[in-house]
Amino acid sequence: MNAPVFPESARRVIPAGFLDALREQFKDRCSTGHSVREHHGRDESPYPPMLPDAVVFATSTEEVAWVAKLCHRHSVPLIPFGVGSSLEGHLLAIQGGISLDLSGMNQLVSINPEDLTATVQAGVTRKQLNEEIRDTGLFFPIDPGADASLGGMAATRASGTNAVRYGTMRENVMNLKVVTADGRILETANRARKSSAGYDLTHIFVGSEGTLGIITEVTVRLYPQPEAISAAICNFPTLDAAVQSVIEIIQMGVPVARVEFMDSGAVKATNAYSKLTLRESPLLLFEFHGSPAGVKEQAQTVQDITHDNGGMDFEWAEHPEDRNRLWTARHNAYFAGLQLRAGARSSTTDVCVPISRLAECVSETAKELDQASFPYTIVGHVGDGNFHVLMLLDPDNQAEWEESERLNHRLVARAIEMDGTCTGEHGIGLHKMEFMLAEHGPDALELMRSLKHAFDPRNILNPGKIIPAA
């Protein structure tokens, strides 16, 4: 499969003595070994590896600032790296340069249970945070499928299965510590629940994918663990019936904590991968949070709505171990899908549309994919109008890659026509840059370019991502 390859001439020349300065400062935490560079030059996207010239493993904000100053002085690209779980080519070194690995910055800075906040270094993962705060009676709800780092989640404005109730990283990041392109260290806000003081720098950096600054600490909102939790599965005869149920549930104002969709292919893959015995038809996975009485009322309302749309009786996962197994299986749906076709490489995409257009968008997408020459799955955080398509491609078949790109283009065009977006969760990276003009228009793109130039005048921070060249 020949995904677009960026020419070697696009790589910037590393000045003489530059790598020596890095080695002198970081010793064995600066690597130019091929295997290390290859690990940091690929992600879960369909693109071939694009290797940095070196990898630096930072352990503090001050070290990040030191590297940024050096790269800024010599106009060398600098690409932040978390755990490498991105899906759209975010961290590929298309112009070479330095991959800055932040995984060693994995300390909890402070936990403030009374204020419902936590401040962590960028390399702390979501699972690590929840394990550390479990005894406080609080939890952090944002849960993308991978055990992503909090810094990476903020940089890509991540979401997850809980977003329908608790929101995304956009709503749950209160403050950031950021290193600028020229090595200055700043904090974007404070821990107050709200502020009207000046420009909202926090949310300029949230979702900027490492192109405006390097996030080294994140302050996030925490939530009380629910008094009662109940989870259930409901199967449907058709995809349309399942999605229509979600629309009616949301329009009724039922405060479900999670509502996830899986098509038949995704259910089949999940059964095989996670050793489950789910009925292999379109299904919704629900989770309800609240008081025992509130959870019971929510569940009854939802069950009535699903029955009206042909849904089967709920299959309950009452015990914590059953719920955990079910949601772990859902989070592993991407890896499960890969097993449907031995040796396949995945091309994934996501869109988000207004909830009123969700059934139409999913249905039209599935009809087109049914005619494809390769297998696919659809899963989604459909409570907020967001769904994902996994296309399983033969890596040696150029025609399949081109077919998948045509389907991706039609899906994105469909979503934008419905007043939606080209991505609700994955971010732009490389793979979705070409859709930015259609979604935002030329004036907004020019303003984004101006912002990029103001924050990063030498274009060293993750260059060539998000904003297409003028």
Secondary structure, DSSP 8 states (H G I E B T S, - for coil): -------GGGS----TTHHHHHHHHHGGGEE--HHHHHHTT--SSSS-----SEEEE--SHHHHHHHHHHHHHHT--EEEESSS--SSSTT--TT--EEEE-TT---EEEEEGGGTEEEEETT-BHHHHHHHHGGGTEE-----SS--BHHHHHHTT---TTHHHH--HHHHEEEEEEE-TTS-EEE---SSS---SSS-HHHHHTT-TTSS-EEEEEEEE-EE--SEEEEEEEE-SSHHHHHHHHHHHHHTT---SEEEEE-HHHHHHHHHHHT----SS-EEEEEEEE-HHHHHHHHHHHHHHHHHTT----EEE-SHHHHHHHHHHHHTHHHHHHTTSTT-EEEEEEEE--GGGHHHHHHHHHHHHTTSSS-EEEEEEGGGTEEEEEEEE-TT-HHHHHHHHHHHHHHHHHHHHTT-BS-SSS--TTTTGGGHHHHH-HHHHHHHHHHHHHH-TT--BSTTSSS---
